[in-house]
Amino acid sequence: MHKPKIRICIGSSCFTRGNDKNVDIVEKFLADRGLKDDVDLELEGCLCLGKCADGPVVVIDDKFYYRVTGGVMLDLLKQTFPESR
């Protein structure tokens, strides 16, 4: 079974622009749905390949998402983990 990989940049720029909240959103989403064992959640304090100005940056299965707000984060999680499970 494929385990989606979620990377959330926690470098200072992305963190202060909202990824601090996105980390909490992901953890709550996974816990509420009993999915903690179905995902590889990796937090990285990195420069996001020079995309700091486009932060907060989130990477799901090697696809980059930019300017990820809390609402967008929830939408991405719902797409990644459809309710039909």
C-alpha positions, 0 to 999 in steps of 0.5 A: 500500500502506498503511503503518501509522503508529506513534507512541510517546510519549517524554515523560518520564512514558511513557518512564520507565514503559516506552516506552524499552523499547517503542522497542527492541522495535519497532525489533527487531521491524521489523528481524528481519522486514525491515519497516523500509520498510513502516512510518512510525515516528514518535517524539514527545516529547509529552504524549499529549493529557494521558494521561500518567497512563495511560502508556506510550502508543502510537498505531497508525494513530490508535488509542490504546493505554494502559499498553503493556507490552513483551508488549502491544507485541509483541501489537500489532505482531503484529496490525499485521503478521500473519505471513501476509505 
